[in-house]
């Protein structure tokens, strides 16, 4: 039997309804079908020119495992080849089961993807098929529009090949905690994170001692009381001269300590009161190693408390020229406004300093990043449909990351609870063979 008759017999058998097999035989050629050189597009819903019987029946395949489209005795096979190469389109032409010369064929093919412009392929003959001019990127999820001519034969049709998708209503998505953002241009900041603590400004703190030794005759104020500059806190009587003198606060602030006791004796070295003005405090940070090369006076630092509830911007006012002999750290200090008293001395804080800013043509929030088939991915949304889209990541900022390939500016992407989308797509994908 000649090879031409064998091919005709194969085509007649493959087109018979009883021989189409199960859906699990379709879409060969991916990780779980590595043994197939070429594969058909996953049909999703059958819809080519002469679909046989039920619209959900298994689409016919050609000799190379590709989608077989027919118009009378004219047939076109569209396959994806990905053995040892990036996925490429290969298109074969037949007349009554006989392979036709691809150099004499005319072919227009568009892929319509979710939330993307139509993707047009150009073709050139390679042996007995036409080869597409660029890679068929993942996911292989699209509507295919094809027009083919060979001599007096012509075929024009559309069909779907859908995968890695799920339909979820906005109400269900919102109830599941799925939130979104729009991918687009953004300045990405690279930052340095510092650890530190809040301290009292030494020039805003005073320890009050008597000028002469004496006995405390009057004393007012309690720890935590606010005092004004010049207000009298105590009166002492000198034992030798019996003259009295005052202890006044030199600044406005808060009483942090009181040791003055009426009737008690006090010498010139005894601290009777401690007053501090906490309207400004210091945020002191420990610089380790390379931190000292990027943190300099004048730079803005964003300061957050250990609960994450308070944050403020301040400028680095001082970087010590010395290194602590025990911790091998260098001190960097910022002066922080504290009129509302939210920054308590002694509290631990973190500081973030931007060390570089770069423009990204397309960026998404860090929370949009997921994994899909062991690749970085983002879930794209359009018209109630969510699709897992493999991406190539560029630079990372503090809260956003650059997307080099896979998502276009203006696309809606999922940010919150993307694990729900992943689970739903995996569940829906159980009926697809990918």
Secondary structure, DSSP 4 states (H G I P E B T S, - for coil): --HHHHHHHHHHHHHSGGGS--GGGSS-SSGGGTT-SEEPPP-SS--STT--SSTTSPPPB-TTS-EEEEETTEEEEEEEE-SSSS-EEEEEEEETTEEPPGGGEEEEEEEE-TTS--EEE-EEEETTEEEESS--PSS--EEEEEEEEETTEEEEEEEEE--SEEE--HHHHHHTT--EEE-EEEEEEEEEEEEEEEEE-GGGEEEEE-SS-EEEEEE---TT-EE-TT-EEEEEE-TTT--EEEEE-SSSEEEEEE---TT-EE-TT-EEEEEE--SEEEEEEEEETTHHHH--TT-EEEEEETTSS-EEEEEEEEE-S---TTT-EEEEEEEEE-TT--S-TT-EEEEEEEEEEEEEEEEEEGGG-EEETTEEEEEEEETTEEEEEE-EEEEE-SSEEEEEES--TT-EEE-TTHHHHHHHHHHHGGGS--
